[in-house]
Amino acid sequence: MLSRDLEEGGKSKPRVIIYSGKGGTGKTTISSSTAVALARQNKRVLIMSSDPAHSLSDVFDTQIGRNEPQQIEKNLYGLEVDTIYELKKNMSGFQKFVSSSYKNQGIDSGMASELTTQPGLDEIFALSRLVDEANSGKWDAVVLDTSPTGNTLRLLAYPEIIIGGNMGKQFFKLYKSMSSLARPMSKNSIPDEEFFNEVNVLLKQMEDINQFILSPEVTFRLVLNPEKLSILETKRAYTFVHLYGINIDGIVINKILPTSKTVGEYFEFWADLHSKYLMEIDNSFYPTPVFRCQLQRTEPIGPDALYDVSQLVFGETLPDKIFYSGKNFWIESKKGTQSGEHREILCIRIPFLKEVEDVAIERMGTDIVVTIDRAQRIITLPRALYSLEMESYVREDDVLKLIFKEIPVEKEEMELNVNKNVLNKLRSLRKMRL
């Protein structure tokens, strides 16, 4: 899916804000302060954590539920997603098959049980729980505090990797059919119907997640510190998130040292360095709005201190406002000046594309695989481009342009003849067998 869908049927949906950033930048503080500020404006708010090393309980200085949302203060509820609980609730048949497969290979039953928690499932169930809570009708806003950037990018990529585009769906259907035929004749572990039913539900959840994160009311915000490594990682995340068509409506710079000359020579050096990086951040992420928060004199622990942080970051503006909305995918039409041939151009906005060394594009049926350095995405093409041939691609500033053209008539006829020849050979072989 390329575009951000509008609300269906005018039904009001909760505002969803996803915070991410390099470890230690203070994203839990910023996300929690956002939730407190909204709750104190009489909005019912859920603050969630998908980080395996949860710290919401620490920052609010109270115990927070892991299975069901727990009230923190008036209008504000918290949830630290327990992925083991979510796995048992949703994928017991999957666990049973994987565990038995490991046991058949001679692996100890205890170890086999531990190995059933497959890589990536924690990210999937965290997103799935986010979708469930957002669609529950209980909340005016949901704020998600994610794990450090690397895990968050994996969290966004896994749904699409598992679905595998249209080709992946077809392969799964074929595998299911073959398994049902082979099961009565094989002594080896072959998945049963419960396994396939649960995986089907999982695939449906992945599609729901893909659609959900592209909704207009869902935005991403990146938290960073004014330091070189933090800026570099945030740039990579900024590029990756845009590649997935998700709207980033804000950048929050946290832990800025004050420029006062009374802090001593040691801290004056760091304050001056921060000032230099602040200018770089403003220029790098334009036109996305940038918010700033200075390093506080005390640790912001508890709802009142977190509310003060929200005032420093957002001022009097409600933090659930969509501060920026940019277009990441669009199609342009072009007619050649000499040949007169028509071209359709799929445009993908990729921030910092000029700094990227390796770009690779591969078409697989109705999907294209876009690789930007170490980031990869499978994009299902709009139907308007299904019957067209990808001719080439070019980079123009921060826009990657994929150029499509109509397939020449002679080439279509040749492909048709090839298909007819293959079909005739198959018919001949079938007659010989009969």
C-alpha positions in Angstrom: 0.0 0.0 0.0 1.4 3.3 -1.1 -0.9 6.0 0.2 -2.1 7.0 3.6 -5.8 6.1 3.7 -8.5 8.5 4.8 -10.8 7.6 7.7 -13.4 5.0 6.6 -17.0 6.0 6.8 -16.2 9.1 8.9 -15.6 7.0 12.0 -13.5 8.8 14.5 -10.2 7.0 15.2 -7.8 7.7 18.1 -4.6 9.7 17.6 -1.6 7.3 17.6 1.9 8.6 18.3 4.9 6.3 18.0 8.2 7.5 19.6 11.6 6.0 18.8 15.2 6.9 19.0 18.7 5.7 19.9 19.0 4.0 23.3 19.5 6.5 26.1 18.1 9.6 24.3 15.1 9.9 26.7 12.3 8.6 24.4 10.5 7.0 27.4 10.5 10.4 29.1 9.3 12.3 26.1 6.6 9.7 25.2 5.4 9.6 28.8 5.3 13.3 29.1 3.2 13.4 25.9 0.7 11.0 27.4 0.4 12.9 30.7 -0.2 16.2 28.9 -3.0 14.7 26.8 -4.6 13.0 29.8 -4.7 16.3 31.7 -6.7 17.8 28.8 -9.5 15.3 29.6 -8.6 12.8 26.9 -8.5 9.1 27.7 -4.9 8.1 26.9 -3.0 4.8 26.8 0.8 4.8 27.1 2.3 1.5 25.8 5.8 0.2 25.8 7.1 -2.4 23.3 10.6 -2.4 24.6 11.5 -5.8 26.1 13.4 -3.9 28.9 10.3 -1.9 29.9 10.8 1.3 31.9 7.4 2.9 32.0 6.9 1.6 35.6 10.2 3.3 36.5 9.4 6.7 35.0 5.9 6.9 36.4 7.2 5.4 39.7 4.3 2.9 39.9 3.6 -0.6 38.8 2.1 -0.9 35.3 0.2 -3.9 34.0 1.7 -6.3 31.4 -1.5 -8.0 30.2 -4.2 -5.4 30.6 -4.0 -1.5 30.8 -3.7 -0.2 34.4 -4.7 3.2 35.6 -1.8 5.6 36.4 -3.9 8.7 37.1 -7.2 10.2 35.9 -7.7 9.5 32.2 -4.2 7.9 31.9 -3.5 4.2 31.6 -0.3 2.2 31.0 0.6 -1.1 29.4 4.0 -2.8 29.2 3.3 -5.5 26.5 4.2 -9.0 27.6 5.2 -10.8 24.4 5.3 -14.2 26.1 1.6 -13.7 27.2 0.7 -12.5 23.7 2.4 -15.5 22.1 0.6 -18.1 24.2 -2.7 -16.3 23.6 -2.4 -16.1 19.9 0.0 -18.8 18.7 -0.4 -22.0 20.9 -0.7 -24.2 17.8 2.4 -22.7 16.2 4.3 -23.2 19.4 3.2 -26.8 19.7 4.4 -27.6 16.1 7.7 -25.8 16.4 8.4 -27.5 19.8 7.6 -30.9 18.5 9.8 -30.3 15.4 12.8 -29.5 17.7 12.1 -32.5 19.9 12.1 -34.8 16.8 15.6 -33.5 16.1 16.7 -34.7 19.6 16.6 -31.4 21.3 15.7 -31.4 25.0 12.0 -30.6 25.6 12.8 -27.6 27.9 15.1 -26.1 25.3 12.6 -26.9 22.5 10.0 -24.9 24.4 12.3 -21.9 24.8 13.1 -22.0 21.0 9.4 -21.6 20.1 9.8 -17.9 20.6 10.9 -17.1 17.1 12.9 -13.9 16.3 10.6 -11.0 15.5 7.5 -12.3 17.1 7.8 -9.9 20.0 7.8 -6.9 17.6 4.8 -8.4 15.7 2.7 -8.9 18.8 3.6 -5.4 20.2 2.3 -3.9 16.9 -0.7 -6.2 16.9 -1.6 -5.2 20.5 -1.2 -1.5 19.5 -3.8 -2.0 16.6 -6.2 -3.9 18.9 -6.0 -1.1 21.5 -6.4 1.7 18.9 -9.5 -0.1 17.5 -11.0 -0.9 20.8 -12.9 2.4 21.1 -11.6 3.0 24.6 -9.0 5.7 23.9 -8.8 9.2 22.5 -5.0 8.8 22.0 -2.5 6.0 22.2 1.2 6.7 22.7 3.8 3.9 22.0 7.2 4.0 23.5 9.3 1.7 21.4 12.6 -0.1 21.9 15.9 1.5 20.6 15.9 2.4 16.9 17.3 -0.8 15.5 14.5 -2.9 17.0 11.9 -0.4 16.0 12.9 -0.5 12.4 12.7 -4.3 12.5 9.3 -3.9 14.1 8.1 -1.9 11.1 9.7 -4.2 8.6 8.6 -7.6 9.9 5.0 -7.5 8.8 6.0 -6.9 5.2 8.9 -9.4 5.4 6.5 -12.1 6.7 3.8 -11.3 4.1 6.4 -11.2 1.4 4.2 -9.2 -1.0 1.8 -10.9 -3.3 4.4 -13.6 -4.2 4.7 -14.6 -0.5 0.9 -15.0 -0.2 0.8 -17.3 -3.2 3.7 -19.4 -1.9 2.0 -19.9 1.5 -1.2 -21.1 -0.2 0.8 -23.6 -2.2 2.7 -24.8 0.9 -0.6 -25.3 2.8 -2.1 -27.4 -0.1 1.1 -29.5 -0.4 1.2 -30.1 3.4 -2.4 -31.4 3.4 -1.6 -33.9 0.7 1.7 -35.1 2.2 0.5 -35.3 5.9 -1.2 -38.8 5.6 1.8 -40.3 3.9 4.7 -38.8 5.9 6.1 -39.7 9.3 7.9 -36.4 9.5 6.6 -33.3 11.3 4.2 -31.6 8.9 2.1 -28.7 10.2 -1.5 -29.4 11.0 -4.6 -27.3 10.3 -4.3 -25.5 13.7 -0.9 -24.3 12.7 -2.0 -23.0 9.3 -5.1 -21.4 10.8 -3.0 -19.5 13.3 -0.5 -18.5 10.6 -3.4 -17.3 8.4 -4.6 -15.1 11.3 -1.1 -13.8 11.7 -0.9 -12.9 8.0 -4.2 -11.1 8.3 -2.8 -9.2 11.3 0.2 -8.3 9.3 -2.0 -6.8 6.6 -4.0 -4.9 9.2 -0.8 -3.6 10.7 0.5 -2.4 7.3 -2.8 -0.5 6.7 -2.9 0.8 10.3 0.5 2.4 10.3 -0.3 4.2 7.1 -3.4 5.8 8.5 -3.5 9.6 8.7 -3.9 9.6 12.5 -0.7 7.6 13.0 2.5 9.5 13.1 6.1 8.7 14.1 8.4 11.0 16.2 12.1 10.5 16.6 14.0 11.5 19.8 17.7 12.3 19.6 20.4 14.0 21.5 22.6 16.8 20.0 25.5 14.4 19.4 27.1 13.0 16.3 26.2 9.3 16.7 22.7 10.1 17.7 22.2 12.3 14.7 23.6 9.7 12.3 21.4 7.0 13.6 18.3 9.3 13.5 19.1 10.1 9.9 19.1 6.4 9.0 15.8 5.9 10.9 14.3 9.0 9.2 15.2 7.5 5.8 13.9 4.0 6.7 10.6 5.2 8.1 9.9 7.4 5.0 10.7 4.4 2.8 7.7 2.7 4.5 5.4 5.6 3.7 4.9 6.5 7.4 4.5 10.1 8.3 7.1 11.6 10.7 5.5 14.8 12.1 8.2 15.7 14.6 11.8 15.5 15.8 12.5 16.0 19.5 16.0 17.0 20.6 16.4 16.0 24.2 19.1 16.6 26.9 20.4 19.9 25.5 23.0 21.5 27.8 22.3 25.2 28.6 24.6 27.8 27.1 25.2 29.5 30.5 28.8 30.5 31.1 28.5 29.6 34.8 28.7 25.8 34.3 32.5 25.6 34.0 35.0 25.0 31.2 34.2 21.3 30.9 30.5 21.7 30.3 31.0 24.9 28.2 32.8 22.8 25.6 29.8 20.4 25.4 27.3 23.2 25.4 29.1 24.8 22.4 29.2 21.4 20.7 25.5 21.0 21.2 24.8 24.5 19.7 26.7 23.4 16.6 24.7 20.2 16.3 21.4 22.0 16.9 21.9 23.9 13.7 22.8 20.7 11.8 19.6 19.0 13.0 17.4 21.9 12.0 18.9 21.9 8.5 19.0 18.1 8.1 15.4 17.4 9.0 13.6 20.4 7.4 10.7 20.7 6.8 9.8 18.3 9.7 9.3 20.5 12.8 12.0 20.2 15.5 11.2 20.5 19.2 13.8 21.1 21.9 14.2 20.2 25.6 17.1 21.1 27.8 18.6 18.7 30.3 16.7 19.2 33.6 18.3 19.8 37.0 16.5 16.8 38.4 15.3 13.5 37.1 11.7 13.8 35.7 10.1 10.9 37.7 6.3 10.9 38.2 3.4 12.4 36.4 3.9 16.0 37.6 7.5 16.1 36.5 6.6 14.6 33.2 3.9 17.2 32.7 6.5 19.9 33.2 8.7 18.3 30.5 5.8 18.3 28.0 5.4 22.1 28.6 9.1 22.6 27.8 8.8 20.6 24.6 5.4 21.6 23.2 4.5 24.7 25.1 0.8 25.4 25.1 0.2 23.4 21.9 -1.5 20.0 22.4 1.1 17.3 21.6 -1.5 15.2 19.7 -1.5 17.8 16.9 -0.2 16.5 13.6 2.6 19.0 13.2 3.6 17.9 9.6 2.2 15.7 6.9 4.4 15.0 3.8 3.8 12.9 0.7 6.2 10.0 0.4 4.8 8.2 -2.7 3.1 9.6 -5.9 2.8 8.9 -9.6 3.7 11.3 -12.4 2.9 11.0 -16.1 5.3 12.0 -18.8 5.3 12.0 -22.6 8.6 11.7 -24.4 9.4 14.7 -26.6 11.0 12.7 -29.4 9.5 9.2 -29.3 6.1 10.4 -28.1 6.0 7.3 -25.9 4.0 7.6 -22.6 5.8 7.0 -19.3 4.4 6.5 -15.8 6.9 7.4 -13.0 6.5 6.1 -9.5 8.2 8.7 -7.2 9.4 7.7 -3.7 10.7 10.4 -1.4 13.7 9.1 0.5 15.4 11.6 2.8 19.2 11.7 2.6 19.1 9.8 -0.7 22.0 11.9 -2.0 24.2 10.4 0.8 23.3 6.8 0.0 25.9 4.7 -1.8 24.0 1.6 -2.8 20.5 1.6 -4.4 19.1 -1.5 -6.0 15.6 -2.0 -7.6 14.2 -5.4 -8.6 10.8 -6.2 -9.9 9.0 -9.4 -8.9 5.6 -9.7 -10.6 3.3 -7.0 -9.1 5.9 -6.1 -6.4 9.2 -4.2 -6.5 12.1 -4.7 -4.0 13.8 -1.4 -3.1 17.2 -1.7 -1.3 18.7 1.4 0.1 22.1 0.5 1.7 21.1 -2.0 4.4 17.4 -1.1 4.3 15.0 -3.2 2.1 11.4 -2.9 1.4 8.9 -4.9 -0.8 6.4 -2.5 -2.3 3.2 -3.7 -4.0 2.7 -1.6 -7.2 -0.5 0.4 -7.8 -2.8 -1.5 -10.3 -2.1 1.3 -12.9 1.5 0.0 -13.2 0.8 -3.8 -13.2 0.8 -4.1 -17.0 3.7 -1.8 -17.6 7.4 -2.6 -17.8 10.0 -1.0 -15.5 12.4 0.7 -17.8 14.9 2.3 -15.4 15.2 4.4 -12.3 16.9 7.7 -11.5 17.8 9.7 -8.4 16.7 13.4 -8.3 17.8 15.0 -5.0 15.8 13.1 -2.3 13.4 11.4 -4.7 13.9 8.0 -6.3 12.0 7.8 -9.6 11.0 4.4 -11.1 10.2 4.8 -14.8 7.6 2.5 -16.4 6.6 2.1 -20.0 4.1 0.2 -22.0 5.3 -3.2 -23.2 5.8 -3.2 -27.0 3.2 -5.1 -29.0 5.8 -7.4 -30.6 7.2 -8.3 -27.1 3.7 -9.1 -25.9 3.0 -11.3 -28.9 6.4 -13.1 -28.4 5.5 -13.8 -24.7 2.1 -15.0 -25.7 3.7 -17.4 -28.3 6.1 -18.7 -25.7 3.2 -19.4 -23.3 1.3 -21.2 -26.0 4.3 -23.4 -26.8 4.7 -24.3 -23.2 1.0 -25.1 -22.9 1.2 -27.3 -26.0 4.2 -29.2 -24.6 2.3 -29.8 -21.4 -0.7 -31.1 -23.3 1.5 -33.5 -25.3 3.2 -34.9 -22.2 -0.2 -35.4 -20.6 -1.5 -37.4 -23.7 1.7 -39.6 -23.6 1.0 -40.5 -20.0 -2.6 -41.3 -20.7 
